């Protein structure tokens, strides 16, 4: 895809309250309040990206823009931050949001179960019931997506793409063995110095540090990444990570079996969060499932340098589904 074609795709940034938590939503394509739009031109499908951890939506913008381009800009692509991983800048307004009539009080919205309820609440209140959903989920986002399918069966999810899915035995993975003691037992040691050093740091200094880091990584971002150096967000990132190590243990085969026809799993060959044997185990257990192994040595954090390759693949997998949606849409117009 020509980079010049992607450059003129605008990204709309919104901050909303979802489950009482400030939440960043980034939108490619139609971004107006689809719930209130009753026109015949309203898109029939939404591509919804659930991030990994850290759940900083801005990291996924190049991937979302590439995916929007490859689907000929026919369908909106939205990215939602994880709860507690974004704070609204002083120059931005928090939009008024709808209440979920089915919502129950969430005791721990920043934890793993709370993150699931956070996504369910957003999809119930911000997306029209008749709009089809395609979930594109990365890392722990895949675990969250399985739980969304389990807890909210009424949502019209037609496909779910699980990219480098961390859905089992996280603490036993190569990275998990290192991360578990740091996240579960030692993270409190870093809280105080983190707040003392980062909280008083001026925004311009934080912006300079982030720009420097992006230059070193050869990564560009058109959306502010100040949340990366916000102590409140980093504490929630670490807290969610600790819950992942403790709770993502056994693969949810029952939910996978129930929804197997709409699931695509994509495992890496060099992924220290979900090693190749995890792919081999799930492939053996679900031989008829759409379970793929990366042949391009794409890393777990694909969003930084391999967003185009992943967008090419996801768009290819989506081709048949989008054709069906368009046929239905055309039939309704006729």
C-alpha positions as CSV (number, residue, x, y, z in Angstrom):
1,X,0.0,0.0,0.0
2,X,1.4,3.4,-1.0
3,X,2.4,5.4,2.1
4,X,1.0,8.6,0.5
5,X,-2.5,7.0,0.3
6,X,-2.4,6.3,4.0
7,X,-1.1,9.7,5.0
8,X,-4.4,11.4,4.2
9,X,-6.4,9.2,6.5
10,X,-7.4,11.2,9.5
11,X,-7.6,9.8,13.0
12,X,-10.2,11.2,15.3
13,X,-9.4,11.2,19.0
14,X,-12.1,11.0,21.7
15,X,-12.0,10.8,25.4
16,X,-15.1,9.3,27.1
17,X,-16.1,7.9,30.5
18,X,-16.7,4.2,30.2
19,X,-17.4,2.4,33.5
20,X,-16.5,5.6,35.2
21,X,-13.0,5.5,33.7
22,X,-11.4,8.0,31.3
23,X,-11.0,6.1,28.1
24,X,-9.2,7.1,24.9
25,X,-10.9,6.0,21.6
26,X,-9.1,6.5,18.3
27,X,-11.2,6.3,15.1
28,X,-10.3,5.9,11.4
29,X,-13.2,6.4,9.0
30,X,-16.7,7.4,10.2
31,X,-16.3,8.7,13.7
32,X,-19.5,10.5,14.4
33,X,-21.9,9.1,17.0
34,X,-23.1,6.0,15.1
35,X,-25.6,5.3,17.7
36,X,-27.6,8.4,16.7
37,X,-27.0,8.1,13.0
38,X,-30.1,6.5,11.4
39,X,-29.2,7.1,7.7
40,X,-29.0,4.4,5.1
41,X,-25.3,5.3,4.6
42,X,-24.3,4.2,8.0
43,X,-21.6,1.5,7.9
44,X,-22.8,-2.0,8.4
45,X,-19.6,-3.2,10.1
46,X,-17.1,-2.0,12.6
47,X,-13.5,-3.2,12.9
48,X,-12.7,-2.9,16.6
49,X,-9.1,-3.2,17.9
50,X,-8.5,-4.4,21.5
51,X,-5.0,-3.6,22.5
52,X,-2.5,-5.6,24.4
53,X,-0.8,-4.4,27.6
54,X,0.3,-1.6,27.8
55,X,-3.0,-0.5,26.3
56,X,-1.8,2.7,24.7
57,X,-4.1,3.2,21.7
58,X,-1.6,5.5,19.9
59,X,0.8,2.5,19.3
60,X,-1.9,0.9,17.1
61,X,-2.6,3.9,14.8
62,X,-0.3,2.9,11.9
63,X,-1.8,-0.6,12.0
64,X,-5.4,0.8,12.1
65,X,-4.7,3.2,9.2
66,X,-3.1,0.5,7.1
67,X,-6.1,-1.8,7.7
68,X,-8.6,1.0,6.9
69,X,-6.7,1.6,3.6
70,X,-6.6,-2.1,2.7
71,X,-10.4,-2.4,3.2
72,X,-10.9,0.5,0.8
73,X,-12.0,2.7,3.6
74,X,-15.5,1.1,3.5
75,X,-15.6,0.4,7.2
76,X,-14.5,2.3,10.3
77,X,-11.6,1.0,12.4
78,X,-11.6,2.0,16.1
79,X,-9.1,1.4,18.8
80,X,-9.9,1.5,22.5
81,X,-7.4,2.0,25.3
82,X,-7.3,-0.3,28.3
83,X,-9.1,1.1,31.3
84,X,-6.7,3.2,33.4
85,X,-4.1,3.4,30.6
86,X,-5.1,6.9,29.5
87,X,-5.7,10.3,31.0
88,X,-7.5,13.1,29.3
89,X,-5.2,16.1,28.5
90,X,-6.2,19.4,30.0
91,X,-7.0,20.8,26.5
92,X,-9.5,18.0,25.7
93,X,-13.1,17.4,26.8
94,X,-14.5,14.2,28.1
95,X,-17.6,13.4,25.9
96,X,-20.9,12.6,27.5
97,X,-21.6,8.9,27.3
98,X,-24.6,6.6,27.5
99,X,-25.2,4.3,30.4
100,X,-25.3,0.5,29.9
101,X,-28.7,-0.6,31.3
102,X,-27.3,-4.1,31.9
103,X,-24.1,-2.9,33.6
104,X,-23.2,-3.9,37.1
105,X,-20.8,-2.2,39.4
106,X,-17.3,-3.2,38.6
107,X,-15.2,-3.5,41.8
108,X,-11.8,-3.6,40.0
109,X,-12.1,-2.0,36.6
110,X,-8.3,-1.8,36.2
111,X,-7.9,-5.6,36.7
112,X,-8.3,-8.3,34.1
113,X,-12.0,-9.0,34.7
114,X,-12.7,-5.3,34.9
115,X,-11.0,-4.8,31.5
116,X,-13.4,-7.3,30.0
117,X,-16.5,-5.5,31.4
118,X,-15.0,-2.2,30.2
119,X,-15.0,-3.5,26.6
120,X,-18.4,-5.1,26.9
121,X,-19.9,-1.8,28.3
122,X,-18.4,0.2,25.4
123,X,-19.6,-2.1,22.7
124,X,-23.1,-2.2,24.2
125,X,-23.4,1.6,24.5
126,X,-21.4,3.0,21.6
127,X,-22.1,0.7,18.7
128,X,-25.6,0.1,17.2
129,X,-27.0,-3.3,17.9
130,X,-27.5,-4.1,14.3
131,X,-23.9,-3.3,13.3
132,X,-21.6,-6.3,12.8
133,X,-18.4,-6.5,14.7
134,X,-14.9,-7.7,13.7
135,X,-12.6,-7.9,16.7
136,X,-8.8,-7.5,16.0
137,X,-7.1,-8.5,19.3
138,X,-3.5,-8.4,20.3
139,X,-1.8,-10.3,23.1
140,X,-3.9,-10.0,26.3
141,X,-6.6,-8.5,24.0
142,X,-7.2,-12.0,22.7
143,X,-8.0,-13.2,26.2
144,X,-10.3,-10.2,26.7
145,X,-12.0,-11.0,23.4
146,X,-12.7,-14.6,24.4
147,X,-14.3,-13.4,27.6
148,X,-16.3,-10.8,25.7
149,X,-17.7,-13.6,23.5
150,X,-18.5,-15.6,26.7
151,X,-20.1,-12.8,28.7
152,X,-21.9,-10.9,26.0
153,X,-23.2,-13.5,23.5
154,X,-25.8,-11.0,22.2
155,X,-23.0,-8.9,20.5
156,X,-23.0,-9.4,16.7
157,X,-19.4,-10.5,16.5
158,X,-18.8,-12.2,13.1
159,X,-15.0,-12.7,13.3
160,X,-12.3,-12.3,15.9
161,X,-8.6,-12.3,15.0
162,X,-6.3,-13.3,17.8
163,X,-2.8,-11.9,17.0
164,X,0.0,-13.3,19.2
165,X,-2.6,-14.4,21.7
166,X,-1.7,-14.7,25.4
167,X,-4.6,-16.9,26.4
168,X,-2.8,-19.5,28.6
169,X,0.2,-20.2,30.8
170,X,1.5,-16.7,30.8
171,X,3.7,-17.1,33.9
172,X,5.2,-20.2,32.4
173,X,6.3,-18.5,29.2
174,X,9.9,-17.3,28.8
175,X,9.0,-13.7,29.4
176,X,6.5,-14.7,32.1
177,X,9.2,-16.3,34.2
178,X,11.0,-13.0,34.2
179,X,7.9,-10.7,34.5
180,X,6.1,-12.6,37.2
181,X,8.4,-11.7,40.2
182,X,8.8,-8.1,38.9
183,X,5.0,-7.6,38.4
184,X,3.6,-9.6,41.3
185,X,6.1,-8.9,44.1
186,X,8.5,-6.1,43.2
187,X,6.3,-3.6,41.3
188,X,5.6,-1.7,44.5
189,X,9.3,-0.8,44.8
190,X,9.1,1.3,41.7
191,X,5.9,3.2,42.5
192,X,7.4,5.8,44.8
193,X,10.4,6.7,42.7
194,X,8.2,6.6,39.6
195,X,5.8,9.2,41.1
196,X,8.6,11.3,42.5
197,X,10.5,11.5,39.2
198,X,7.7,11.6,36.6
199,X,4.8,13.4,38.4
200,X,6.6,16.8,38.7
201,X,8.3,16.4,35.3
202,X,7.0,19.2,32.9
203,X,5.0,18.0,29.9
204,X,7.5,19.5,27.5
205,X,10.3,17.4,29.0
206,X,8.2,14.2,28.8
207,X,7.4,15.0,25.2
208,X,11.0,15.5,24.4
209,X,11.9,12.1,26.0
210,X,9.2,10.4,24.1
211,X,10.2,11.9,20.8
212,X,13.8,10.8,21.5
213,X,12.7,7.3,22.2
214,X,10.6,7.2,19.0
215,X,13.5,8.4,17.0
216,X,15.7,5.7,18.4
217,X,13.0,3.1,17.6
218,X,12.4,4.7,14.1
219,X,8.7,5.0,15.0
220,X,6.3,7.9,14.3
221,X,3.2,8.8,16.2
222,X,0.7,11.5,15.3
223,X,-1.2,11.0,18.6
224,X,0.3,12.2,21.9
225,X,2.0,9.5,23.9
226,X,2.3,11.4,27.2
227,X,0.4,8.7,28.9
228,X,3.5,6.5,28.5
229,X,5.2,8.6,31.2
230,X,2.2,9.2,33.4
231,X,2.6,7.4,36.7
232,X,-1.1,6.7,37.1
233,X,-1.1,4.9,33.8
234,X,2.1,3.0,34.4
235,X,0.9,1.8,37.8
236,X,-2.3,0.4,36.1
237,X,-0.1,-1.2,33.3
238,X,1.9,-3.0,36.0
239,X,-1.2,-4.0,38.0
240,X,-2.9,-5.5,34.9
241,X,0.3,-7.3,34.1
242,X,0.4,-8.9,37.6
243,X,-3.1,-10.2,37.2
244,X,-2.3,-11.6,33.8
245,X,0.5,-13.6,35.3
246,X,-1.8,-15.0,38.0
247,X,-5.0,-15.5,36.1
248,X,-4.1,-16.4,32.6
249,X,-3.3,-20.0,33.3
250,X,-5.7,-22.5,31.7
251,X,-6.9,-22.0,28.1
252,X,-10.6,-21.5,27.8
253,X,-11.3,-24.5,25.5
254,X,-15.0,-24.4,26.1
255,X,-15.4,-20.8,24.7
256,X,-13.0,-21.5,21.9
257,X,-15.0,-24.6,20.9
258,X,-18.3,-22.7,21.0
259,X,-17.0,-19.9,18.7
260,X,-14.3,-21.8,16.7
261,X,-15.9,-20.9,13.3
262,X,-15.4,-17.2,13.9
263,X,-11.9,-17.3,15.4
264,X,-8.5,-17.0,13.7
265,X,-5.4,-17.5,15.8
266,X,-2.0,-16.2,14.7
267,X,1.0,-17.4,16.7
268,X,4.6,-16.3,16.4
269,X,7.7,-18.4,16.0
270,X,9.9,-16.0,18.0
271,X,7.3,-15.0,20.6
272,X,8.5,-15.3,24.3
273,X,5.0,-14.6,25.6
274,X,3.3,-17.5,23.7
275,X,6.0,-19.9,22.5
276,X,5.6,-22.3,19.6
277,X,4.5,-25.2,21.8
278,X,1.4,-23.3,22.7
279,X,0.6,-23.1,19.0
280,X,1.2,-26.9,18.7
281,X,-1.0,-27.7,21.6
282,X,-4.0,-25.7,20.5
283,X,-3.6,-26.9,16.9
284,X,-3.6,-30.5,18.1
285,X,-6.7,-29.8,20.3
286,X,-8.6,-27.9,17.5
287,X,-7.4,-29.5,14.2
288,X,-10.3,-27.9,12.3
289,X,-9.7,-24.4,13.7
290,X,-8.1,-21.5,11.7
291,X,-4.9,-21.6,13.7
292,X,-1.8,-20.2,11.9
293,X,1.9,-20.0,12.6
294,X,3.9,-16.9,11.5
295,X,6.3,-17.6,8.7
296,X,7.9,-14.1,8.7
297,X,9.5,-13.9,12.1
298,X,7.3,-11.1,13.2
299,X,7.8,-10.2,16.8
300,X,5.1,-10.1,19.5
301,X,5.1,-6.2,19.5
302,X,4.3,-6.1,15.8
303,X,2.8,-2.6,16.0
304,X,6.1,-0.9,15.9
305,X,7.7,-2.1,12.7
306,X,5.5,-4.8,11.2
307,X,2.1,-3.1,11.3
308,X,1.9,-3.1,7.5
309,X,2.6,-6.8,7.2
310,X,0.0,-7.7,9.8
311,X,-2.6,-5.3,8.2
312,X,-2.0,-7.1,4.9
313,X,-2.7,-10.5,6.5
314,X,-5.8,-9.4,8.5
315,X,-7.3,-7.6,5.4
316,X,-6.7,-10.8,3.4
317,X,-8.4,-13.0,6.0
318,X,-11.3,-10.5,6.1
319,X,-11.9,-10.4,2.4
320,X,-14.7,-13.0,2.3
321,X,-16.5,-11.6,5.3
322,X,-16.5,-8.1,3.9
323,X,-17.8,-9.4,0.6
324,X,-20.8,-11.0,2.4
325,X,-21.5,-7.7,4.3
326,X,-21.4,-5.7,1.0
327,X,-23.8,-8.1,-0.7
328,X,-26.3,-7.8,2.1
329,X,-25.9,-4.0,2.1
330,X,-26.4,-3.9,-1.7
331,X,-29.4,-6.1,-1.4
332,X,-31.0,-3.8,1.1
333,X,-30.5,-0.8,-1.1
334,X,-32.0,-2.6,-4.1
